[in-house]
Amino acid sequence: MLRDNGILTRKEAAVYLRISVRTLDKLAQDGEIPYSKLGKGLRSRVVYQRRDLDAYVERSRVDSKRVARKILEAS
């Protein structure tokens, strides 16, 4: 269940982005999506902010006109 405060667990964030938790973990590890750890040690909880997930989606969007222009310029 998505919370109204904009903070999501790993599973909630993965559902929100429609990706697997494993893919989300990889994106976070690679620095593509910021996250926070609550607590210390192995049992600490990783959470994501919805605005960071939305920003990732926006950065990942492909502008088809811009891509087509680059392809035409390269040929």
Distance bins in CASP14 RR format, pairs under 12 A and 6 or more apart:
PFRMAT RR
TARGET T0000
AUTHOR 0000-0000-0000
RMODE 2
METHOD distances of the structure
MODEL  1
1 8 0 0 0 0 1 0 0 0 0 0 0
1 9 0 0 0 0 1 0 0 0 0 0 0
1 11 0 0 0 0 0 1 0 0 0 0 0
1 12 1 0 0 1 0 0 0 0 0 0 0
1 15 0 0 0 0 1 0 0 0 0 0 0
1 16 0 0 0 0 0 1 0 0 0 0 0
2 8 1 0 0 1 0 0 0 0 0 0 0
2 9 0 0 0 0 1 0 0 0 0 0 0
2 11 0 0 0 0 0 1 0 0 0 0 0
2 12 1 0 1 0 0 0 0 0 0 0 0
2 13 0 0 0 0 1 0 0 0 0 0 0
2 14 0 0 0 0 0 1 0 0 0 0 0
2 15 0 0 0 0 1 0 0 0 0 0 0
2 16 1 0 0 1 0 0 0 0 0 0 0
2 17 0 0 0 0 0 1 0 0 0 0 0
2 48 0 0 0 0 0 1 0 0 0 0 0
2 50 1 0 0 1 0 0 0 0 0 0 0
2 53 0 0 0 0 0 1 0 0 0 0 0
3 9 0 0 0 0 1 0 0 0 0 0 0
3 12 1 0 0 1 0 0 0 0 0 0 0
3 13 0 0 0 0 0 1 0 0 0 0 0
3 16 0 0 0 0 0 1 0 0 0 0 0
3 47 0 0 0 0 1 0 0 0 0 0 0
3 48 0 0 0 0 0 1 0 0 0 0 0
3 49 0 0 0 0 0 1 0 0 0 0 0
3 50 0 0 0 0 1 0 0 0 0 0 0
4 50 0 0 0 0 1 0 0 0 0 0 0
5 12 0 0 0 0 0 1 0 0 0 0 0
5 47 0 0 0 0 0 1 0 0 0 0 0
5 49 0 0 0 0 1 0 0 0 0 0 0
5 50 0 0 0 0 1 0 0 0 0 0 0
5 51 0 0 0 0 0 1 0 0 0 0 0
6 12 0 0 0 0 1 0 0 0 0 0 0
6 13 0 0 0 0 0 1 0 0 0 0 0
6 16 0 0 0 0 1 0 0 0 0 0 0
6 36 0 0 0 0 0 1 0 0 0 0 0
6 47 0 0 0 0 1 0 0 0 0 0 0
6 48 0 0 0 0 1 0 0 0 0 0 0
6 49 1 0 0 1 0 0 0 0 0 0 0
6 50 1 0 1 0 0 0 0 0 0 0 0
6 51 1 0 0 1 0 0 0 0 0 0 0
6 52 0 0 0 0 1 0 0 0 0 0 0
6 53 0 0 0 0 1 0 0 0 0 0 0
6 54 0 0 0 0 0 1 0 0 0 0 0
7 13 0 0 0 0 1 0 0 0 0 0 0
7 16 0 0 0 0 0 1 0 0 0 0 0
7 35 0 0 0 0 0 1 0 0 0 0 0
7 36 0 0 0 0 1 0 0 0 0 0 0
7 38 0 0 0 0 1 0 0 0 0 0 0
7 45 0 0 0 0 0 1 0 0 0 0 0
7 46 0 0 0 0 0 1 0 0 0 0 0
7 47 1 0 1 0 0 0 0 0 0 0 0
7 48 1 0 0 1 0 0 0 0 0 0 0
7 49 1 0 0 1 0 0 0 0 0 0 0
7 50 1 0 0 1 0 0 0 0 0 0 0
7 51 0 0 0 0 0 1 0 0 0 0 0
7 52 0 0 0 0 0 1 0 0 0 0 0
7 53 0 0 0 0 0 1 0 0 0 0 0
8 14 0 0 0 0 1 0 0 0 0 0 0
8 15 0 0 0 0 1 0 0 0 0 0 0
8 16 1 0 0 1 0 0 0 0 0 0 0
8 17 0 0 0 0 1 0 0 0 0 0 0
8 21 0 0 0 0 0 1 0 0 0 0 0
8 24 0 0 0 0 0 1 0 0 0 0 0
8 33 0 0 0 0 0 1 0 0 0 0 0
8 35 0 0 0 0 1 0 0 0 0 0 0
8 36 0 0 0 0 0 1 0 0 0 0 0
8 45 0 0 0 0 0 1 0 0 0 0 0
8 46 0 0 0 0 0 1 0 0 0 0 0
8 47 1 0 0 1 0 0 0 0 0 0 0
8 48 1 0 1 0 0 0 0 0 0 0 0
8 49 1 0 0 1 0 0 0 0 0 0 0
8 50 1 0 0 1 0 0 0 0 0 0 0
8 51 0 0 0 0 0 1 0 0 0 0 0
8 52 0 0 0 0 1 0 0 0 0 0 0
8 53 1 0 0 1 0 0 0 0 0 0 0
8 54 0 0 0 0 0 1 0 0 0 0 0
9 15 0 0 0 0 1 0 0 0 0 0 0
9 16 0 0 0 0 0 1 0 0 0 0 0
9 21 0 0 0 0 1 0 0 0 0 0 0
9 24 0 0 0 0 0 1 0 0 0 0 0
9 35 0 0 0 0 0 1 0 0 0 0 0
9 36 0 0 0 0 0 1 0 0 0 0 0
9 38 0 0 0 0 0 1 0 0 0 0 0
9 45 1 0 0 1 0 0 0 0 0 0 0
9 46 1 0 0 1 0 0 0 0 0 0 0
9 47 1 0 0 1 0 0 0 0 0 0 0
9 48 1 0 0 1 0 0 0 0 0 0 0
9 49 0 0 0 0 0 1 0 0 0 0 0
9 50 0 0 0 0 0 1 0 0 0 0 0
10 16 0 0 0 0 0 1 0 0 0 0 0
10 17 0 0 0 0 0 1 0 0 0 0 0
10 19 0 0 0 0 0 1 0 0 0 0 0
10 20 0 0 0 0 0 1 0 0 0 0 0
10 21 1 0 1 0 0 0 0 0 0 0 0
10 22 0 0 0 0 1 0 0 0 0 0 0
10 23 0 0 0 0 0 1 0 0 0 0 0
10 24 1 0 0 1 0 0 0 0 0 0 0
10 25 1 0 0 1 0 0 0 0 0 0 0
10 26 0 0 0 0 0 1 0 0 0 0 0
10 27 0 0 0 0 0 1 0 0 0 0 0
10 28 0 0 0 0 1 0 0 0 0 0 0
10 33 0 0 0 0 0 1 0 0 0 0 0
10 35 0 0 0 0 1 0 0 0 0 0 0
10 36 0 0 0 0 0 1 0 0 0 0 0
10 37 0 0 0 0 0 1 0 0 0 0 0
10 38 0 0 0 0 0 1 0 0 0 0 0
10 44 0 0 0 0 0 1 0 0 0 0 0
10 45 0 0 0 0 1 0 0 0 0 0 0
10 46 1 0 1 0 0 0 0 0 0 0 0
10 47 1 0 0 1 0 0 0 0 0 0 0
10 48 1 0 0 1 0 0 0 0 0 0 0
10 53 0 0 0 0 0 1 0 0 0 0 0
11 17 0 0 0 0 0 1 0 0 0 0 0
11 19 0 0 0 0 0 1 0 0 0 0 0
11 20 0 0 0 0 0 1 0 0 0 0 0
11 21 1 0 1 0 0 0 0 0 0 0 0
11 22 0 0 0 0 0 1 0 0 0 0 0
11 24 0 0 0 0 1 0 0 0 0 0 0
11 25 0 0 0 0 0 1 0 0 0 0 0
11 45 0 0 0 0 0 1 0 0 0 0 0
11 46 0 0 0 0 0 1 0 0 0 0 0
11 47 0 0 0 0 0 1 0 0 0 0 0
11 48 0 0 0 0 0 1 0 0 0 0 0
12 18 0 0 0 0 0 1 0 0 0 0 0
12 21 0 0 0 0 1 0 0 0 0 0 0
12 24 0 0 0 0 0 1 0 0 0 0 0
12 45 0 0 0 0 0 1 0 0 0 0 0
12 46 0 0 0 0 0 1 0 0 0 0 0
12 47 0 0 0 0 1 0 0 0 0 0 0
12 48 1 0 0 1 0 0 0 0 0 0 0
12 49 0 0 0 0 0 1 0 0 0 0 0
12 50 0 0 0 0 1 0 0 0 0 0 0
12 53 0 0 0 0 1 0 0 0 0 0 0
13 19 0 0 0 0 1 0 0 0 0 0 0
13 20 0 0 0 0 0 1 0 0 0 0 0
13 21 0 0 0 0 1 0 0 0 0 0 0
13 23 0 0 0 0 0 1 0 0 0 0 0
13 24 1 0 1 0 0 0 0 0 0 0 0
13 25 0 0 0 0 0 1 0 0 0 0 0
13 27 0 0 0 0 1 0 0 0 0 0 0
13 28 0 0 0 0 1 0 0 0 0 0 0
13 33 0 0 0 0 1 0 0 0 0 0 0
13 34 0 0 0 0 0 1 0 0 0 0 0
13 35 0 0 0 0 1 0 0 0 0 0 0
13 36 0 0 0 0 0 1 0 0 0 0 0
13 46 0 0 0 0 1 0 0 0 0 0 0
13 47 0 0 0 0 1 0 0 0 0 0 0
13 48 1 0 1 0 0 0 0 0 0 0 0
13 49 0 0 0 0 1 0 0 0 0 0 0
13 50 0 0 0 0 1 0 0 0 0 0 0
13 51 0 0 0 0 0 1 0 0 0 0 0
13 52 0 0 0 0 1 0 0 0 0 0 0
13 53 1 0 1 0 0 0 0 0 0 0 0
13 54 0 0 0 0 0 1 0 0 0 0 0
13 56 0 0 0 0 1 0 0 0 0 0 0
13 57 0 0 0 0 0 1 0 0 0 0 0
14 20 1 0 0 1 0 0 0 0 0 0 0
14 21 1 0 1 0 0 0 0 0 0 0 0
14 22 0 0 0 0 1 0 0 0 0 0 0
14 23 1 0 0 1 0 0 0 0 0 0 0
14 24 1 0 1 0 0 0 0 0 0 0 0
14 25 0 0 0 0 1 0 0 0 0 0 0
14 26 0 0 0 0 0 1 0 0 0 0 0
14 27 0 0 0 0 1 0 0 0 0 0 0
14 28 0 0 0 0 0 1 0 0 0 0 0
14 33 0 0 0 0 0 1 0 0 0 0 0
14 46 0 0 0 0 0 1 0 0 0 0 0
14 48 0 0 0 0 1 0 0 0 0 0 0
14 53 0 0 0 0 1 0 0 0 0 0 0
15 21 0 0 0 0 1 0 0 0 0 0 0
15 24 0 0 0 0 1 0 0 0 0 0 0
15 48 0 0 0 0 0 1 0 0 0 0 0
15 50 0 0 0 0 0 1 0 0 0 0 0
15 53 0 0 0 0 0 1 0 0 0 0 0
16 24 0 0 0 0 1 0 0 0 0 0 0
16 33 0 0 0 0 0 1 0 0 0 0 0
16 48 0 0 0 0 1 0 0 0 0 0 0
16 49 0 0 0 0 0 1 0 0 0 0 0
16 50 1 0 0 1 0 0 0 0 0 0 0
16 51 0 0 0 0 0 1 0 0 0 0 0
16 52 0 0 0 0 0 1 0 0 0 0 0
16 53 1 0 1 0 0 0 0 0 0 0 0
16 54 0 0 0 0 1 0 0 0 0 0 0
16 56 0 0 0 0 0 1 0 0 0 0 0
16 57 0 0 0 0 1 0 0 0 0 0 0
17 23 0 0 0 0 1 0 0 0 0 0 0
17 24 1 0 0 1 0 0 0 0 0 0 0
17 25 0 0 0 0 0 1 0 0 0 0 0
17 27 0 0 0 0 1 0 0 0 0 0 0
17 28 0 0 0 0 0 1 0 0 0 0 0
17 32 0 0 0 0 0 1 0 0 0 0 0
17 33 0 0 0 0 1 0 0 0 0 0 0
17 48 0 0 0 0 1 0 0 0 0 0 0
17 50 0 0 0 0 0 1 0 0 0 0 0
17 52 0 0 0 0 0 1 0 0 0 0 0
17 53 1 0 1 0 0 0 0 0 0 0 0
17 54 0 0 0 0 1 0 0 0 0 0 0
17 55 0 0 0 0 0 1 0 0 0 0 0
17 56 1 0 0 1 0 0 0 0 0 0 0
17 57 1 0 0 1 0 0 0 0 0 0 0
17 60 0 0 0 0 1 0 0 0 0 0 0
18 24 0 0 0 0 0 1 0 0 0 0 0
18 53 0 0 0 0 0 1 0 0 0 0 0
18 57 0 0 0 0 0 1 0 0 0 0 0
19 25 0 0 0 0 0 1 0 0 0 0 0
19 26 0 0 0 0 1 0 0 0 0 0 0
19 27 1 0 0 1 0 0 0 0 0 0 0
19 28 0 0 0 0 0 1 0 0 0 0 0
19 32 0 0 0 0 0 1 0 0 0 0 0
19 33 0 0 0 0 0 1 0 0 0 0 0
19 48 0 0 0 0 0 1 0 0 0 0 0
19 53 0 0 0 0 0 1 0 0 0 0 0
19 56 0 0 0 0 0 1 0 0 0 0 0
19 57 0 0 0 0 0 1 0 0 0 0 0
19 60 0 0 0 0 0 1 0 0 0 0 0
20 26 0 0 0 0 1 0 0 0 0 0 0
20 27 0 0 0 0 0 1 0 0 0 0 0
21 27 0 0 0 0 0 1 0 0 0 0 0
21 28 0 0 0 0 0 1 0 0 0 0 0
21 46 0 0 0 0 0 1 0 0 0 0 0
21 48 0 0 0 0 0 1 0 0 0 0 0
22 28 0 0 0 0 0 1 0 0 0 0 0
22 29 0 0 0 0 0 1 0 0 0 0 0
23 29 0 0 0 0 0 1 0 0 0 0 0
23 30 0 0 0 0 0 1 0 0 0 0 0
23 32 0 0 0 0 0 1 0 0 0 0 0
23 33 0 0 0 0 0 1 0 0 0 0 0
23 56 0 0 0 0 0 1 0 0 0 0 0
24 30 0 0 0 0 0 1 0 0 0 0 0
24 31 0 0 0 0 0 1 0 0 0 0 0
24 32 0 0 0 0 1 0 0 0 0 0 0
24 33 1 0 0 1 0 0 0 0 0 0 0
24 35 0 0 0 0 1 0 0 0 0 0 0
24 46 0 0 0 0 1 0 0 0 0 0 0
24 47 0 0 0 0 0 1 0 0 0 0 0
24 48 1 0 0 1 0 0 0 0 0 0 0
24 52 0 0 0 0 0 1 0 0 0 0 0
24 53 0 0 0 0 1 0 0 0 0 0 0
24 56 0 0 0 0 0 1 0 0 0 0 0
25 31 0 0 0 0 0 1 0 0 0 0 0
25 32 0 0 0 0 0 1 0 0 0 0 0
25 33 0 0 0 0 1 0 0 0 0 0 0
25 35 0 0 0 0 1 0 0 0 0 0 0
25 46 0 0 0 0 1 0 0 0 0 0 0
25 48 0 0 0 0 0 1 0 0 0 0 0
26 32 0 0 0 0 1 0 0 0 0 0 0
26 33 0 0 0 0 1 0 0 0 0 0 0
27 33 1 0 1 0 0 0 0 0 0 0 0
27 34 0 0 0 0 0 1 0 0 0 0 0
27 35 0 0 0 0 1 0 0 0 0 0 0
27 48 0 0 0 0 0 1 0 0 0 0 0
27 52 0 0 0 0 0 1 0 0 0 0 0
27 53 0 0 0 0 1 0 0 0 0 0 0
27 56 1 0 0 1 0 0 0 0 0 0 0
27 57 0 0 0 0 0 1 0 0 0 0 0
27 59 0 0 0 0 0 1 0 0 0 0 0
27 60 0 0 0 0 1 0 0 0 0 0 0
28 34 1 0 0 1 0 0 0 0 0 0 0
28 35 1 0 1 0 0 0 0 0 0 0 0
28 36 0 0 0 0 0 1 0 0 0 0 0
28 37 0 0 0 0 0 1 0 0 0 0 0
28 46 1 0 0 1 0 0 0 0 0 0 0
28 47 0 0 0 0 0 1 0 0 0 0 0
28 48 1 0 0 1 0 0 0 0 0 0 0
28 52 0 0 0 0 1 0 0 0 0 0 0
28 53 0 0 0 0 0 1 0 0 0 0 0
28 56 0 0 0 0 1 0 0 0 0 0 0
29 35 0 0 0 0 1 0 0 0 0 0 0
29 46 0 0 0 0 0 1 0 0 0 0 0
30 56 0 0 0 0 0 1 0 0 0 0 0
31 52 0 0 0 0 0 1 0 0 0 0 0
31 56 0 0 0 0 1 0 0 0 0 0 0
31 59 0 0 0 0 0 1 0 0 0 0 0
32 48 0 0 0 0 0 1 0 0 0 0 0
32 52 0 0 0 0 1 0 0 0 0 0 0
32 53 0 0 0 0 0 1 0 0 0 0 0
32 55 0 0 0 0 0 1 0 0 0 0 0
32 56 1 0 0 1 0 0 0 0 0 0 0
32 57 0 0 0 0 0 1 0 0 0 0 0
32 59 0 0 0 0 1 0 0 0 0 0 0
32 60 0 0 0 0 1 0 0 0 0 0 0
33 46 0 0 0 0 0 1 0 0 0 0 0
33 47 0 0 0 0 0 1 0 0 0 0 0
33 48 1 0 0 1 0 0 0 0 0 0 0
33 49 0 0 0 0 1 0 0 0 0 0 0
33 50 0 0 0 0 0 1 0 0 0 0 0
33 51 0 0 0 0 0 1 0 0 0 0 0
33 52 1 0 0 1 0 0 0 0 0 0 0
33 53 1 0 0 1 0 0 0 0 0 0 0
33 54 0 0 0 0 0 1 0 0 0 0 0
33 55 0 0 0 0 1 0 0 0 0 0 0
33 56 1 0 1 0 0 0 0 0 0 0 0
33 57 0 0 0 0 1 0 0 0 0 0 0
33 59 0 0 0 0 1 0 0 0 0 0 0
33 60 0 0 0 0 0 1 0 0 0 0 0
34 46 0 0 0 0 0 1 0 0 0 0 0
34 47 0 0 0 0 0 1 0 0 0 0 0
34 48 1 0 0 1 0 0 0 0 0 0 0
34 49 1 0 0 1 0 0 0 0 0 0 0
34 50 0 0 0 0 0 1 0 0 0 0 0
34 51 0 0 0 0 1 0 0 0 0 0 0
34 52 1 0 1 0 0 0 0 0 0 0 0
34 53 0 0 0 0 1 0 0 0 0 0 0
34 55 0 0 0 0 1 0 0 0 0 0 0
34 56 0 0 0 0 1 0 0 0 0 0 0
35 44 0 0 0 0 0 1 0 0 0 0 0
35 45 0 0 0 0 0 1 0 0 0 0 0
35 46 1 0 1 0 0 0 0 0 0 0 0
35 47 1 0 0 1 0 0 0 0 0 0 0
35 48 1 0 1 0 0 0 0 0 0 0 0
35 49 0 0 0 0 1 0 0 0 0 0 0
35 52 1 0 0 1 0 0 0 0 0 0 0
35 53 0 0 0 0 1 0 0 0 0 0 0
35 56 0 0 0 0 0 1 0 0 0 0 0
36 44 0 0 0 0 1 0 0 0 0 0 0
36 45 0 0 0 0 1 0 0 0 0 0 0
36 46 1 0 0 1 0 0 0 0 0 0 0
36 47 1 0 1 0 0 0 0 0 0 0 0
36 48 1 0 0 1 0 0 0 0 0 0 0
36 49 1 0 0 1 0 0 0 0 0 0 0
36 52 0 0 0 0 1 0 0 0 0 0 0
37 43 0 0 0 0 0 1 0 0 0 0 0
37 44 1 0 1 0 0 0 0 0 0 0 0
37 45 1 0 0 1 0 0 0 0 0 0 0
37 46 1 0 1 0 0 0 0 0 0 0 0
37 47 1 0 0 1 0 0 0 0 0 0 0
37 48 0 0 0 0 0 1 0 0 0 0 0
38 44 1 0 0 1 0 0 0 0 0 0 0
38 45 1 0 1 0 0 0 0 0 0 0 0
38 46 1 0 0 1 0 0 0 0 0 0 0
38 47 1 0 0 1 0 0 0 0 0 0 0
38 48 0 0 0 0 0 1 0 0 0 0 0
39 45 1 0 0 1 0 0 0 0 0 0 0
39 46 0 0 0 0 1 0 0 0 0 0 0
39 47 0 0 0 0 0 1 0 0 0 0 0
47 53 0 0 0 0 0 1 0 0 0 0 0
48 54 0 0 0 0 0 1 0 0 0 0 0
48 55 0 0 0 0 0 1 0 0 0 0 0
48 56 0 0 0 0 1 0 0 0 0 0 0
49 55 0 0 0 0 1 0 0 0 0 0 0
49 56 0 0 0 0 0 1 0 0 0 0 0
50 56 0 0 0 0 0 1 0 0 0 0 0
50 57 0 0 0 0 0 1 0 0 0 0 0
51 57 0 0 0 0 0 1 0 0 0 0 0
51 58 0 0 0 0 0 1 0 0 0 0 0
52 58 0 0 0 0 0 1 0 0 0 0 0
52 59 0 0 0 0 0 1 0 0 0 0 0
53 59 0 0 0 0 0 1 0 0 0 0 0
53 60 0 0 0 0 0 1 0 0 0 0 0
54 60 0 0 0 0 0 1 0 0 0 0 0
54 61 0 0 0 0 0 1 0 0 0 0 0
55 61 0 0 0 0 0 1 0 0 0 0 0
61 67 0 0 0 0 0 1 0 0 0 0 0
62 68 0 0 0 0 0 1 0 0 0 0 0
62 70 0 0 0 0 0 1 0 0 0 0 0
63 69 0 0 0 0 1 0 0 0 0 0 0
63 70 0 0 0 0 1 0 0 0 0 0 0
64 70 0 0 0 0 0 1 0 0 0 0 0
64 71 0 0 0 0 0 1 0 0 0 0 0
65 71 0 0 0 0 0 1 0 0 0 0 0
65 72 0 0 0 0 0 1 0 0 0 0 0
66 72 0 0 0 0 0 1 0 0 0 0 0
66 73 0 0 0 0 0 1 0 0 0 0 0
67 73 0 0 0 0 0 1 0 0 0 0 0
67 74 0 0 0 0 0 1 0 0 0 0 0
68 74 0 0 0 0 0 1 0 0 0 0 0
68 75 0 0 0 0 0 1 0 0 0 0 0
69 75 0 0 0 0 0 1 0 0 0 0 0
END
